[in-house]
């Protein structure tokens, strides 16, 4: 199983970006999918997740600004990021969960993509 996150880039503070996570095989259809990020010099942190039933969870730092969705038929997850801040600058990773429901711990996820860089300028 391979995951590929795309859509990163440079954006000004207050702007928006859409990230896409494509899964090479439909092993994700019954599992949660999540987004994490890692800023330079910091540990990987949870951004949000979407469970098999479509319910979502978000980190407090992005709640109300980021939105996760998925297309199960395509095996694709999306991360819509609005009102971006310089502190959102990081490499963003998508992951497929071990089970239909997953939380914010990296150990809840089985497969990881290589990440896409998001840079927010002030």
C-alpha positions as CSV (number, residue, x, y, z in Angstrom):
1,X,0.0,0.0,0.0
2,X,1.3,3.4,-0.9
3,X,0.0,6.8,0.1
4,X,0.9,10.0,-1.7
5,X,0.1,13.4,-0.2
6,X,0.0,16.3,-2.6
7,X,-1.1,19.9,-2.8
8,X,1.4,21.6,-0.5
9,X,3.1,24.8,-1.4
10,X,3.8,28.3,-0.3
11,X,0.8,30.5,0.8
12,X,0.5,33.7,2.6
13,X,-1.0,33.9,6.1
14,X,-4.8,33.9,5.9
15,X,-4.8,31.9,2.7
16,X,-6.0,28.4,2.0
17,X,-4.7,25.1,0.6
18,X,-6.2,21.8,-0.3
19,X,-4.2,18.7,0.4
20,X,-5.0,15.3,-1.2
21,X,-4.0,11.9,0.0
22,X,-4.3,9.1,-2.6
23,X,-4.0,5.5,-1.6
24,X,-2.7,3.0,-4.1
25,X,-5.0,0.2,-3.0
26,X,-8.4,0.3,-1.5
27,X,-7.3,-1.0,1.9
28,X,-8.4,2.3,3.3
29,X,-12.1,1.9,2.6
30,X,-12.9,0.3,6.0
31,X,-10.3,2.2,8.0
32,X,-9.9,5.6,9.4
33,X,-7.6,8.1,7.7
34,X,-5.6,10.7,9.4
35,X,-3.4,13.8,8.8
36,X,-0.3,14.6,10.8
37,X,2.3,17.3,10.5
38,X,5.9,17.8,11.5
39,X,7.5,21.2,11.7
40,X,11.3,21.6,11.7
41,X,12.8,20.6,15.0
42,X,9.4,19.4,16.4
43,X,7.7,16.1,16.9
44,X,5.1,14.9,14.5
45,X,1.7,16.0,15.7
46,X,-1.9,15.1,15.0
47,X,-3.9,17.3,12.8
48,X,-7.1,15.5,12.3
49,X,-8.8,12.2,11.3
50,X,-11.9,10.9,9.6
51,X,-13.4,7.6,10.6
52,X,-15.0,5.0,8.5
53,X,-18.5,6.4,9.2
54,X,-17.4,9.9,8.3
55,X,-17.0,11.4,11.8
56,X,-14.0,13.7,12.2
57,X,-11.7,14.7,14.9
58,X,-9.3,17.7,15.0
59,X,-6.5,19.0,17.0
60,X,-7.5,22.1,19.0
61,X,-4.9,24.1,17.0
62,X,-6.7,23.6,13.7
63,X,-10.3,23.2,14.8
64,X,-12.6,25.5,12.9
65,X,-10.0,26.2,10.2
66,X,-9.2,22.8,8.8
67,X,-11.7,20.3,7.3
68,X,-11.2,16.6,6.5
69,X,-13.2,14.7,4.0
70,X,-12.8,11.5,2.0
71,X,-14.0,9.7,-1.1
72,X,-14.1,6.1,-0.2
73,X,-14.7,4.9,-3.7
74,X,-11.5,6.6,-4.8
75,X,-9.6,5.7,-1.7
76,X,-8.7,9.4,-1.3
77,X,-8.7,11.8,1.7
78,X,-8.6,15.5,1.6
79,X,-7.5,18.2,4.0
80,X,-8.9,21.7,3.4
81,X,-6.9,24.3,5.3
82,X,-8.3,27.8,5.7
83,X,-7.0,30.8,7.6
84,X,-3.5,29.5,7.5
85,X,-1.0,30.8,10.0
86,X,2.8,30.8,9.9
87,X,2.7,28.2,12.7
88,X,0.9,25.8,10.3
89,X,4.2,25.5,8.4
90,X,5.2,21.9,8.4
91,X,5.4,18.7,6.3
92,X,2.0,17.2,6.2
93,X,1.5,13.4,6.2
94,X,-1.5,11.3,5.6
95,X,-2.0,7.8,7.1
96,X,-4.3,4.9,7.0
97,X,-5.6,3.7,10.4
98,X,-5.4,0.2,11.8
99,X,-9.1,0.2,12.4
100,X,-12.3,1.9,11.3
101,X,-11.9,4.4,14.1
102,X,-8.7,6.1,15.0
103,X,-7.5,8.9,17.3
104,X,-4.5,11.1,17.4
105,X,-1.8,8.7,18.2
106,X,0.6,7.7,15.4
107,X,0.4,4.1,16.7
108,X,-3.3,4.1,15.6
109,X,-2.1,4.2,12.0
110,X,-0.6,1.5,9.8
111,X,0.4,3.1,6.5
112,X,2.0,6.5,6.0
113,X,2.7,8.7,3.0
114,X,5.8,10.6,2.3
115,X,4.4,14.0,3.1
116,X,4.0,17.3,1.4
117,X,5.5,20.6,2.5
118,X,3.2,23.5,3.5
119,X,4.9,26.9,4.0
120,X,2.9,29.8,5.3
121,X,4.5,33.2,5.1
122,X,3.7,36.1,7.4
